[in-house]
Amino acid sequence: MDKFIIRGGKPLQGTMRPSGNKNAALPMMAASLLTTEPVLLHNMPDIQDTRTMAKLLQSLGVTITKDPLASTWTIQASNITPGDLDPDLCRQIRASILLAGPMTARYGGLKLPPPGGDVIGRRRVDTHILALQKLGAHFEYEDFFDFSTDGLVGADILLDEASVTATENTIMAAVLAKGTTFIRNAASEPHIQQLCILLNAMGAKIDNIGSNVLCVEGVEELHGTEFTIGPDYLEVISFVGATVVTGGEVRIKDAGVEYLRMIQLVLSKLGVEMIFDGDDIIVPSSQKLVIQPDLGNAIPEISVMPWPAFPTDLMSIAIVIATQSKGTILFHDWMYPSRMFFIDKLVSMGAQIVLCDPHRCIVNGPTQLNAEKLDSPDIRAGIALVLAALSAKGESTIRNVGQIDRGYERIDEKLQLLGADIVRKRTVTTEN
């Protein structure tokens, strides 16, 4: 098990370029199941989650060729042999559920072990099941999710929640269904928009991309294509946060600023300045870091909502930034009941945070954080602890960084290039 040793207090300086969006790469890998022809994906993030998804696809007979120098993966599903998927692999990654839509559409079904992923509270799969049933899939559950169909037919579907992965699964099933499908209350995150653009390049007919009502006209077959995955906006904002809390100055190249305006607006409540320069972001060293009160000097609130509002995956990073901002602010994440359970680790470092309940906390800043020995509980809390350690006084240790590696490609190397004092060490365990 790897760990990070971080000596804080070093301002980040320089230029970096983010990796491709993990949350776009995973459904695109699943979408390759919809055609016998090769799908070339450029700017692929080589991280633990994409490697796990690759193993799942390969277990179904998919061939994957990687060009690491070009960050290009060629995926071809010409000879699929549907069989039992490895339960251990499925438990490692929630995105395994994304195989249900394309496999049901093209091969008539799939037996899928329950998916895993981050431990941040219950994450429903009911929306996936209900949507696929609307398209004509049959579903049974004992130890496995068992999807089957004699042929999918377009339908008018109202998702019971704007679930990202359920929207993606429904789109991938609908593109080969007979007739037209309307997907209402669809999620509209950047990675969903990119998936739709990829599918259209493969011959699908998807309209209203970026809205919460998608229209999908089914086609008989799809063909291969190539596609460049956009930047991971979660990584972009992670580096914005790391720069801010260390008092550094960094230019983030090709940051995908078209998707970042709401995030820019929300972080400005914490006194964070992000300068858009073309498609780059400049994070200047002259940060105000003063929390902006609401009208009447009321304590402001940052709450997560579905896109295009502030995303839940950035809540942990915003909380760390708030510990270095002057003032008091309330954070509210109603989506996941365990999202804030890493806050005790920040408190142990000296942060002034009151956990009101599983969904809300109040942060009062600024406070000097002190080094601590910590464990990374999940991807987003893990990267938030890295930010805290970068700003802390002394030498911190963050264990279980495999969780961070699931979502961030070579995060320690990228931080080192910006001047961070971070070292990866492998913990060697011996058995008696």
Buried (B, 14 or more C-beta within 10 A) or exposed (E): EBBBBBBBBBBBBEEBBBBBBBBBBBBBBBBBBBBBBBBBBBBBBBBBBBBBBBBBBEBBBBEBEBEEEEBBBBBBBEEBEBEEBBBEBBBBBBBBBBBBBBBBBBBBBBBBBBBBBBEBBEBEBEBBBBBBBBBBBEBEEEEBBBBBBEEBBBBEBEBEEBBBBBBBBBBBBBBBBBEBBBBEBBBBBBBBBBBBBBBBBBBBEBBBBBEBEBBBBBBEEBBBBEBBBBBBBBBBBBBBBBBBBBBBBBBBBBBBBEBBEBBBEBBEBBBBBBEBEEEBBBBBBEBEBBBEBEEEEEEBEBBBEBBBEBBBBBBBBBBBBBBBBBBBBBBBBEBBBBBBBBBEBBBEBBBBBEBEEBBBBBBBBBBEBBBBEBBBBBBBBBBBBBBBBBBBBBBBBBBBBEBBBBBBBBBBEBBBBBBBBBEBEEEEEEEE
